Amino acid sequence: MARRGDGRGMEIWKAAVLGAVQGLTEFLPVSSSGHLILLGCLLGAGGGMFFDVMLHGGTLIAVVLAYAPRLARLWKSGRKTLLYLLWGTVPAALAGAFLGDFVDEVFFGGEFLWAAFLLTALLLLLAELRLRQNRPPRPLGARSSFAVGAAQALALVPGLSRSGATLSAGVFAGLSREDAADFSFLLSIPIIAGAMFVQLVHAPVAAEAVSWQALAVGGLCALAFGFASVRLMLRAVRRAALWPFAAYLFALSAVLVCLRFAAPV
């Protein structure tokens, strides 16, 4: 999820960069919220609440387009899976309702990003080790869908990747790599839509000072890069190649720790 900011004076190129990073990191297991916090510090740019909605809208359209055939099949003959999606959404919905303000206050400053990145890296490594054991997969059920949903709730913390946590939880619950990835991405649809709704309620369009050009560019970049990242992640999961993402997050966490200790007191 994108970090909140005032959104005033947003340059087009910054909107494009923020949209591209949001789209790319929303579905890759590296945490969009954590990367946007870092990027906001580097660029000195916060998109504002309605800008966040446009970025989320872009990523929502991306995953819907990528999964359009699968969604059509679910609507016709996959009602049980739809119920599992609803059940899996419950933990994150409750966490957002009761803990959202607390998470924003404590974690959105970026102080604990290094720890969240490190935790995501560890989860990905453990998930890849589990995949390489070639155990017989289990079908998706109420217990596994709730476990994946609980992992999604934990990913409210910036730096703890939603896709990484949910994919890992699905693997730990015994799902095949394809089923774990599918359920992770499908589960992103209601949670992204919910985040958009909450942001719209709290951020009337009239209160924003972001130009429509910046909004459009950010949203389109989020859509394009989001669609590409879904495809990339699905290929990575099929090959059980999660370790490059883990290595990247280990390195990023180490850099943040070094910067933290090198900072003047």
Helices and strands as residue ranges (DSSP letters): H 12-27, H 32-43, H 49-66, H 68-77, H 79-107, H 113-131, H 142-154, H 162-172, H 177-202, G 205-207, H 212-238, H 243-262
